[in-house]
Amino acid sequence: MNQFQLENFLCCHAPKLEVSVIGKSVLGQNIFALCKQNNPCFKWALVTAGMHAREHLSCDVVCHLFKQLESQKANCNFCFVPLVNPDGANLCTLGANWLQAKDRRKLIEINGSDDFSLFKANANGVDLNNNWDARWQTKFSNKTSPSSQGFYGNAPMSQPEVQALAALTNKLNLFLSVSFHLKGEEIYFDFFQEGKRLERDAKIAQVFAKSTGYAIKPTQEVSSGGFKDWCVEKLKIPALTIELGNDQFSHPFPKQQLSVMLRQNSQFFENVQKSLKIFEKFAPSLAKE
């Protein structure tokens, strides 16, 4: 799903929910949030997708989930940001012809081709999931200049998409962040947390792993600067990266697999409720730390 398709979807399916614009992309496109506040006193679950351009099918998964929001009765509030990187999603699905000439030339040069089907970055050639202030610039396999993938930017939190999502995240009283990516059928939750926080976050990851069949994989020694990393290290909340889609398929990921991913994640809202109970169980002991 690209930005234009998302805007049509919102017009058709979200008239009774709170839709807001939390910021603008590099090329000035709206970044949308869709929220349901069940009670002002409740904590929030934040769900994001489409941070990496070529993983835009994760946006479709989130859109299918938030169609169910209106019917959900839960002891928490929900906020969905279905497409963090609208410029990148448009590049992957539409190519570069929709751009102004100067932007088209710049991005073709960054990409090394006019085929953007495997592009991951934003319109500045920055990988948005390397740009967060969480041990930023740790050089695993990251690029040091604008690229189709892997460039962490010239400074942490430098990209408008990251700034918009960070402002929203800081505004909400979160107990859980879930970021949908694509692909691998894996769940990542760790980023140097210890003790009770590690125990709590591992239990929450196990809830999602059990219902989806996805494997839990450690990531803190092989990645940094991600949104999940920032949520864990700076906000000290449970945060999951859920990699949708089987690795047997290559990018561009086949849309025919959407039904499989939806079936695997059909217990998403139940998992969020279970996660809230785990969060509340650990709250008293963590408050003493």
Secondary structure, 3 states (H helix, E strand, C coil): CCHHHHHHHHHHHCCCCEEEEEEECCCCCEEEEEEECCCCCCCEEEEEECCCHHHCHHHHHHHHHHCCHHHCCCCCEEEEECCCCHHHHHHHHHCCCCCCHHHHHHHHHHHCCCCCCCCCCCCCCCCHHHCCCCCCCCCCCCECCCCCCCECCCCCCCCHHHHHHHHHHHHCCEEEEEEEEECCCEEECCCCCCHHHHHHHHHHHHHHHHHHCCEECCCCCCCCCCHHHHHHHHHCCCEEEEEECCCCCCCCCCHHHHHHHHHHCCCHHHHHHHHHHHHHHHHHHHHCC
